[in-house]
Amino acid sequence: MAYLYRHIRLDTNQPFYIGISNVDDDYKRAYKRSCRNKHWTNIIKSTNYEIEILIDNLTIEEAKEKEKEFICLYGRVDLKTGCLVNLTDGGDGVLNMNTNSELRMKLSKAAIGKKMSQLAKIKMGNNQKLPILQYDIQGNFIKEWDGVIDATKAVGKHSTNIIRCCQGKFKQAYGFIWKYKYPEKMGRKPRATITSLQDRLDKLENK
């Protein structure tokens, strides 16, 4: 299984990096500062940033599709299309990180007996679904899809054009009009800053 994460610079409250990794790495890749490109490094030298796990428990293919979707959504600095310092369009993230078994065990034990609140479950569900609406060219409603992945599989095409149609960059894609059902959810308010994986462990152990 895999997860999707983003980095948000706190001086502008704006995402600047989208990435994916394997859930077995204890989210280490999301918090890791090494093996980043020079543009990413320059940003964290000038401002603090936060790490947000956007979607968890994805298959590898789903994670790659979501990475491409969000990179397309925010755009890339090097292409002058947006705010991300990613140097590719996604789908090629690091998914085979070494697992820190001891730390994973501590995190697991610290979470034992803690029940997720109903509100947290709802928020997690919202994080994992970005439903889109499909219309014909005349604007007649056809179907609601749980996300771009489902719609892409149905039409047998690439997700990028559907995403751009949802963003209003294209008038139509593959003979249909596509829209986000909840466009306001594409730019969520960032969570509280967590600076390291060890901070996350300490917070769990102190509860």
N, C-alpha and C positions, 0 to 999 in steps of 0.2 A: 504494500500500500504506500501511497505517497501523499504529500501535502503541498499547498500553494502558499507562499508568503510574500509580503511586500515590506519595503523599508520606506519610512516617511520622515522627511527632514522637518525638524520642529521650528525652524525659522520661518518657513512658508506654509507649514502644515500640508505639504504636498508630497505624494509618492514620488520616489526617484529610482526605485528598483523593484522588479518582480522576479521571483525565483521559485523553483520547486526542488524537492528532495524526498528521500525515502523516510517514512515515519520511523523506521528502525534506527535512525541516527539520533533519536532523542531531540529532534529539532535543532541539532548542533549547527547544521549548515545555515539555517536562518540567522543564527546569532554570531556566526563566524566572520571575522574581519579579514582574514588572510584569503589569498586566491581571489581577490576582487580586481576589477579593472581600475585603471588610474583615475577615471572620471568619478567612480564611486569613492575612491580614497580621497580625492580632492574635496568632495562634499562633506565627508565626516570630519575632515580637518577644520572645516569652517563652521559646522553646526552640530548640535546633538541630533539624534534620530531615534525613532522607535521601530520595533519589529512587530509586525502583526501577522498572525497565522490566519489567512483568509478562509481557506477551505481545507479540511482534514479528511482522512480516510478515503482517498481517491485511488482508483487504479492508476498505474503508470500512464496509460494512454489518456485517461481523463485528465490527469495532472498536466500533461503536455498540451492538451487542447485548451485547458483553462489558462495556462501560461500564455499561449498565443493570443487568447481572447483578451486578457488583461493588458498585455503589451500593446496590442492593437488599440485598445480602449484609451490608454493614457498616451500613447505615442512615444517616439524615441528622440532624444536630443540630437544624436548624430545625423538623423534624417530630417531634423527640423519639423517633426510632426507632433512633438509633445515633450513631456518632462522626464522621461526615464533615461537612465544611463546604460540600459541594456544595449549590447552590441549586436544582438540577433533578434529575430522575430519570435523566438521561443521554440519550445518543443525539443530542446536539446539540453535541458538542465541536468545538474548533477544528481543522480539517483542511486548511487552506490557508495555512500559514506561509511566509514568504519564505525561500528557501534561501540559505545562506552557502556558495557554491560552493567558495571557497578552503579553508575549514575542512573541508568534506566531502571534498575531494581529499586533504588532509593525513591525515585519519582513515583514508581508504581506503588510502593509500600505507603508512601505519604498520602496517596490518593485513596487508599483503602478505607471504606466506610463513609466516604464523602459522597453524598447524593447530589446530583445535578438539579438545580432548581428548574421549575417549569419555564421561567423566563429565559434561563440560559439555554434550555432545549429549543425554545422558539428562536432565539438569536442564532443558534448553531444551524438550525434548519434554514433560516433566511440566508445565512452565509453560503450555504451549499446550493441554493437554488436562485437562479436569475432567470425567471420565466420570460419567454418571448412570445409575441403574438404574430400569427401569419395571416396575411390578407391577400386577396387577388389584386390585380392591377387596378380594378375599379374601386378598390377600397372595401370590398365585402369580406367580413371576417370568415376565416377558414378554420383555424385551430390554435389552441394555446399549447405551447411546448414547455417542459420543465426547464430547458436550457438550450443553449446553442448546440451542444453535442447531440442531443436528441433530434433537433431540427436538421442538423447537418447529415445525420445518418439517414433520415427519411428522404431527403432529396438527393443523397448520394454525391454531394458536392463538397467544396472546401468551406470551412467556417468563416474565413476572413471576410468574404464579401457579404455574408449575412450580418456579421458584426458591424461592418461599415454602414450597412443599410439601417441597422438599429440605431446607429449613432447619427444618422441623417446625412452621412457623407455620400451615400448612393441612394437614388430614388427607388430602386428595386434591385433584387438579386435573384437570379435563376427563375425569373418570371413571376416573382411574388414581392409583396411589400412586407418588411419585417420591422417590428417595434418591440422595445423593452416594455414589459408590463409595468414595472416599477423603476423608471429611469433614475429616480432620486437615490436608489440603493446602490448605484454604481459608484457613488462617491461617499462612502461611509465616514462618520466621525471617528478619528483614530482612538484607540484604547490608551490606557495609561502606559507610560514608557517603561519597558523592561530592558535593562542594559546588558544582561548576560544570562546564560542558562543557569549559572549558579544562583543568581538572584531568584530565578523561578523556583529552584529547589528550596531555597531558604524560606520563601513565602509559603510554600506548601508545608514545610516542617514546623513553622511557627504558628500555624492555624490551630 
